[in-house]
Amino acid sequence: MDWPTQISKMAYVKYKINEADIQNIWPYHLPEVAATKIQLLEVEQYLEKFVDPLYFNFLSYANGWKGIYQYVDLFGTVDLIASPLMSYAKGLLDAIEDSYFDQKNITRNSVLPIATTLIDKDLFVIGAKGTLIEGQVIWLAGEEIDRFPNFEEFFLAMVDYNIEEFNDLNFLNIKPT
């Protein structure tokens, strides 16, 4: 994937949302500066079975993104190792009914949180190496909202969700003449 182009596209869409968001509903942030090779190596050593090449490639261009979609924060290397945000995300993961995991034939230990929001129950997880869901990104919010075959498709979908958000804001801002 051409990350510089896709990150620029997302940044532009987020900028347009910020312009249209006259009531300041959503936070506006640019992506974090690229992770260093040392940061990526530390995370690889810490998370061995959760090292997803597509996600780690993204982190080498943008080390996380606050408010990537509404209030959802995409984790950077610091969040992946240990952070209050990761602790919160693991709490959300623990709160999911066992029946969900049984139905999907997966376990809590086969997924790693990679994004969440502190103001709702949205949680995004990625499948561990060697599992049936390896590299898949799953959006959970009390139930499964969406599933993406890999991190790149997840990111492209987040761009699309943000475009929808922009269109909704523009629709709401149109005043009859």
C-alpha positions in Angstrom: 0.0 0.0 0.0 1.1 3.5 -0.7 0.9 4.7 2.9 2.0 8.3 2.3 -0.9 8.8 -0.3 -3.5 7.0 1.9 -2.5 8.8 5.0 -2.6 12.1 3.2 -6.1 11.3 1.9 -7.3 10.5 5.4 -5.7 13.7 6.7 -7.5 15.7 4.0 -10.8 14.1 4.8 -10.3 14.7 8.5 -9.5 18.4 7.7 -12.7 18.7 5.6 -14.7 17.2 8.5 -13.1 19.7 10.9 -14.1 22.5 8.5 -17.7 21.2 8.2 -18.0 20.5 12.0 -19.2 23.9 13.0 -20.4 22.6 16.4 -17.0 20.9 17.1 -18.6 17.5 17.6 -15.5 15.5 16.6 -11.9 15.9 17.6 -9.4 16.8 14.9 -5.9 15.3 15.0 -3.3 14.6 12.4 -1.5 11.2 12.6 1.5 10.8 14.9 5.0 11.0 13.5 6.3 7.7 12.1 7.5 5.0 14.6 11.3 4.5 14.7 12.8 1.2 13.9 13.7 0.9 17.6 10.1 1.5 18.7 8.9 -1.2 16.2 11.5 -3.7 17.4 10.5 -3.1 21.0 6.9 -3.8 20.2 7.8 -6.9 18.1 9.7 -8.3 21.0 6.8 -7.6 23.4 4.0 -8.8 21.2 5.6 -11.6 19.2 2.4 -13.4 18.1 0.6 -10.1 17.3 3.1 -8.6 14.9 1.1 -7.9 11.8 3.2 -6.8 8.9 0.6 -4.6 7.3 -0.2 -2.8 10.6 3.5 -2.5 11.4 4.2 -1.1 8.0 1.6 1.6 8.7 3.2 2.4 12.0 6.4 3.1 10.2 4.6 6.0 8.5 2.2 7.0 11.3 2.7 5.9 14.9 -1.0 5.9 15.7 -3.8 8.4 15.1 -6.1 10.0 17.7 -9.6 10.4 16.5 -9.0 8.4 13.4 -12.8 7.9 13.3 -14.9 10.1 15.5 -13.4 9.5 19.0 -11.7 6.2 18.1 -7.9 6.3 18.7 -5.7 4.0 16.6 -2.9 2.7 18.8 0.7 3.6 18.2 3.7 1.7 19.6 3.5 3.2 23.1 -0.2 2.2 23.4 0.6 -1.4 22.2 3.1 -2.0 24.9 1.3 -0.5 27.9 -0.9 2.5 28.3 -4.1 3.5 30.0 -5.8 3.3 26.6 -4.7 -0.4 26.2 -5.8 -1.2 29.7 -9.2 0.3 28.9 -9.3 -1.7 25.7 -8.5 -4.9 27.4 -11.3 -4.2 29.9 -13.7 -3.9 27.0 -12.4 -7.1 25.5 -12.9 -8.9 28.8 -16.5 -7.6 29.0 -17.5 -9.3 25.8 -19.6 -12.3 26.3 -17.9 -15.7 26.0 -20.7 -16.8 23.7 -19.4 -14.3 21.0 -16.0 -16.0 21.1 -17.5 -19.5 21.1 -19.7 -18.6 18.1 -16.8 -17.3 16.1 -14.5 -20.1 17.2 -11.8 -17.7 18.5 -10.5 -16.8 21.9 -9.8 -13.5 23.7 -6.1 -14.5 23.5 -6.2 -14.7 19.7 -6.9 -10.9 19.3 -5.1 -7.7 20.2 -6.8 -4.4 20.7 -5.5 -1.8 18.2 -8.0 1.0 18.6 -10.7 2.1 21.0 -12.5 5.1 22.3 -12.8 6.1 26.0 -16.4 7.4 25.6 -18.1 4.4 24.1 -17.6 0.6 23.8 -16.1 0.6 20.3 -13.1 -1.7 20.1 -11.0 -2.8 17.2 -8.9 -5.9 17.5 -6.5 -7.7 15.2 -6.1 -11.5 14.9 -2.9 -13.1 16.0 -0.4 -15.1 13.9 -1.3 -18.7 13.4 -5.0 -18.3 14.1 -8.0 -18.5 11.7 -8.3 -14.8 12.0 -4.7 -13.9 11.5 -4.4 -10.2 10.4 -8.1 -9.6 10.3 -9.4 -6.5 12.0 -12.7 -6.8 13.8 -14.8 -3.9 15.0 -16.7 -4.7 18.2 -19.2 -2.5 20.0 -21.4 -4.8 22.1 -21.6 -7.0 18.9 -19.5 -7.4 15.8 -20.0 -4.2 13.7 -17.7 -5.0 10.8 -14.8 -7.2 9.9 -11.9 -6.4 7.6 -9.7 -9.0 5.9 -6.5 -7.1 6.9 -5.2 -3.8 8.2 -5.0 -2.1 4.9 -8.7 -2.8 4.2 -9.5 -1.6 7.7 -7.7 1.7 7.0 -9.4 2.2 3.6 -12.8 1.6 5.3 -12.0 4.2 8.0 -11.4 6.7 5.2 -14.8 5.8 3.7 -16.5 6.0 7.1 -14.9 9.5 7.5 -16.1 10.5 4.1 -19.7 9.5 5.2 -19.2 11.6 8.3 -18.2 14.6 6.2 -21.2 14.1 3.9 -23.5 13.9 7.0 -22.1 17.1 8.5 -22.4 18.9 5.1 -26.0 17.8 4.9 -26.7 19.1 8.4 -25.0 22.4 7.6 -27.1 23.2 4.6 -29.5 26.0 5.3 -32.7 26.4 3.3 -32.8 29.7 1.4 
